[in-house]
Amino acid sequence: MTQTGDAETPRQVGKFHDSTVVGNTYLAAPTPGAHLRLRIDFTRTIHADTYGGLRLAVVHPDRGEIDAVSLSFLDHGTFHRRDVASNRPLNNSTHGTFNKYHRAGQPPWEGAEFTGLRDAIEQYTAVWFPGAWAASSPGRAANRGTHTASAPPTARGGARTR
């Protein structure tokens, strides 16, 4: 992910070798020459046009989706600062989420802090695409301490939630 002032935008999830955004979906080939692809979508909530996190999926061109994980904005503190500043209670439908309704000239995810989410994305992609982060953002890799990401437990059906 890249920094833009105090906040990053979901469209800047990663600067991988080969990537694009189609609608609300981020598609990437994080490792040059590999068959596996990364797909990132917003996860919906029970409220219309409201998103509660990101769903990362590893996709093989012939076998389809082979693994997936959901990362909630609430679990990763993405909107914690915004929600505290606006006194949103935990049972409010907009707590830890964003929706398509927003102030003119501002992104729907205004006030988001993506550090926790970015770190979780980094850990997940390090399992499936070793070296992709170092190759895509050398400045960030050089400035960070080394950390080992253990493989998340496998759930039945090949999908995981986090």
VEXDREN-2710 file (C-alpha; in Angstrom, 1 decimal):
% VEXDREN-2710
k/r/px/py/pz
1/MET/0.0/0.0/0.0
2/THR/1.1/3.5/-0.5
3/GLN/0.7/6.5/1.7
4/THR/-1.3/9.6/0.6
5/GLY/-1.1/12.2/3.3
6/ASP/-2.6/10.6/6.5
7/ALA/-4.7/8.0/4.8
8/GLU/-4.4/5.5/2.0
9/THR/-7.2/4.6/-0.3
10/PRO/-8.5/1.1/-1.1
11/ARG/-7.4/1.6/-4.7
12/GLN/-3.8/1.7/-3.4
13/VAL/-3.9/-1.7/-1.8
14/GLY/-0.7/-2.7/-3.4
15/LYS/1.5/-1.8/-6.3
16/PHE/2.2/-5.2/-7.5
17/HIS/4.0/-6.3/-10.7
18/ASP/0.8/-6.3/-12.8
19/SER/-2.5/-5.0/-11.3
20/THR/-5.7/-3.2/-12.3
21/VAL/-9.0/-2.1/-10.8
22/VAL/-12.2/-3.2/-12.5
23/GLY/-15.2/-1.6/-10.8
24/ASN/-14.7/-2.2/-7.1
25/THR/-12.4/-5.2/-7.6
26/TYR/-8.6/-5.1/-7.4
27/LEU/-6.9/-7.7/-9.6
28/ALA/-3.2/-8.4/-9.4
29/ALA/-0.4/-10.8/-10.5
30/PRO/1.9/-10.1/-7.5
31/THR/4.6/-12.4/-8.6
32/PRO/5.9/-12.1/-12.2
33/GLY/5.5/-15.3/-14.2
34/ALA/3.3/-17.1/-11.6
35/HIS/-0.1/-18.5/-12.5
36/LEU/-1.7/-17.4/-9.3
37/ARG/-3.6/-14.1/-9.1
38/LEU/-4.9/-12.0/-6.2
39/ARG/-8.4/-10.6/-6.2
40/ILE/-9.6/-8.1/-3.6
41/ASP/-13.3/-7.1/-3.3
42/PHE/-15.2/-5.2/-0.6
43/THR/-17.3/-7.4/1.7
44/ARG/-20.9/-6.4/2.0
45/THR/-22.9/-6.1/5.2
46/ILE/-26.6/-6.7/5.8
47/HIS/-27.2/-3.0/5.0
48/ALA/-27.5/-2.0/1.3
49/ASP/-24.5/-0.3/-0.2
50/THR/-22.4/-0.7/3.0
51/TYR/-19.1/-2.4/3.2
52/GLY/-17.5/-4.0/6.2
53/GLY/-14.1/-5.1/5.0
54/LEU/-12.1/-6.7/2.2
55/ARG/-12.2/-10.2/0.8
56/LEU/-8.9/-11.5/-0.6
57/ALA/-8.9/-14.5/-2.9
58/VAL/-6.1/-16.4/-4.5
59/VAL/-7.2/-17.4/-8.0
60/HIS/-5.7/-20.0/-10.4
61/PRO/-6.6/-19.5/-14.1
62/ASP/-7.6/-23.1/-14.6
63/ARG/-8.8/-24.2/-11.1
64/GLY/-10.5/-21.0/-10.1
65/GLU/-10.5/-19.7/-6.5
66/ILE/-8.2/-21.8/-4.3
67/ASP/-8.2/-19.8/-1.1
68/ALA/-9.9/-16.8/0.4
69/VAL/-9.9/-14.7/3.6
70/SER/-12.2/-11.9/4.8
71/LEU/-10.6/-9.0/6.6
72/SER/-13.0/-6.8/8.5
73/PHE/-12.5/-3.1/8.9
74/LEU/-13.6/-3.4/12.5
75/ASP/-11.0/-6.1/13.4
76/HIS/-8.2/-4.1/11.9
77/GLY/-9.2/-0.7/13.3
78/THR/-9.7/0.9/9.9
79/PHE/-12.4/3.3/11.0
80/HIS/-11.7/3.3/14.8
81/ARG/-10.5/6.9/14.9
82/ARG/-13.4/8.2/12.8
83/ASP/-16.0/6.3/14.9
84/VAL/-14.5/7.5/18.2
85/ALA/-14.4/11.1/16.9
86/SER/-18.1/11.0/15.8
87/ASN/-19.2/9.0/19.0
88/ARG/-20.6/6.1/17.0
89/PRO/-21.7/3.4/19.3
90/LEU/-20.8/-0.2/18.6
91/ASN/-24.4/-1.1/17.7
92/ASN/-24.6/1.6/15.1
93/SER/-24.9/0.2/11.6
94/THR/-22.2/2.5/10.3
95/HIS/-19.6/1.6/13.0
96/GLY/-16.5/0.1/11.4
97/THR/-18.0/0.3/7.9
98/PHE/-18.4/2.7/5.0
99/ASN/-21.1/3.1/2.4
100/LYS/-21.7/4.8/-0.9
101/TYR/-23.1/7.9/0.7
102/HIS/-20.5/10.5/1.5
103/ARG/-19.7/14.2/1.5
104/ALA/-19.3/15.8/-1.9
105/GLY/-15.6/15.8/-2.9
106/GLN/-14.6/13.2/-0.3
107/PRO/-14.1/9.5/-0.7
108/PRO/-16.6/7.2/0.9
109/TRP/-13.8/5.8/3.2
110/GLU/-12.9/9.3/4.5
111/GLY/-11.2/9.1/7.9
112/ALA/-9.9/5.5/7.4
113/GLU/-6.6/4.3/8.7
114/PHE/-5.3/1.4/6.6
115/THR/-2.2/0.4/8.5
116/GLY/-3.7/-2.6/10.3
117/LEU/-5.5/-3.8/7.1
118/ARG/-2.4/-3.3/5.0
119/ASP/-0.3/-5.4/7.4
120/ALA/-2.9/-8.2/7.3
121/ILE/-2.9/-8.1/3.5
122/GLU/0.9/-8.2/3.5
123/GLN/0.9/-11.3/5.8
124/TYR/-1.7/-13.1/3.7
125/THR/0.0/-12.4/0.4
126/ALA/3.4/-13.3/1.8
127/VAL/2.1/-16.9/2.2
128/TRP/0.8/-17.2/-1.4
129/PHE/3.2/-14.8/-3.2
130/PRO/6.6/-14.9/-1.4
131/GLY/8.7/-11.9/-2.2
132/ALA/5.9/-9.9/-3.9
133/TRP/5.9/-7.0/-1.4
134/ALA/9.7/-6.6/-1.5
135/ALA/9.6/-6.6/-5.3
136/SER/6.6/-4.2/-5.5
137/SER/7.6/-1.6/-2.9
138/PRO/11.4/-1.7/-2.2
139/GLY/11.2/1.5/-0.1
140/ARG/8.6/0.0/2.3
141/ALA/10.4/-3.3/2.6
142/ALA/13.7/-1.7/3.4
143/ASN/12.2/0.5/6.1
144/ARG/10.3/-2.3/7.9
145/GLY/11.7/-4.8/10.4
146/THR/11.6/-8.4/9.4
147/HIS/8.5/-10.3/10.6
148/THR/7.4/-13.9/9.9
149/ALA/3.9/-14.6/8.9
150/SER/2.6/-18.0/9.9
151/ALA/0.2/-19.7/7.6
152/PRO/-3.4/-19.2/8.8
153/PRO/-5.4/-22.3/9.7
154/THR/-7.3/-24.0/6.8
155/ALA/-11.0/-24.1/7.2
156/ARG/-13.4/-26.5/5.6
157/GLY/-14.4/-25.6/2.0
158/GLY/-11.1/-23.8/1.4
159/ALA/-12.3/-20.4/2.6
160/ARG/-11.1/-18.6/5.8
161/THR/-12.4/-15.7/7.7
162/ARG/-10.4/-13.4/9.8
END
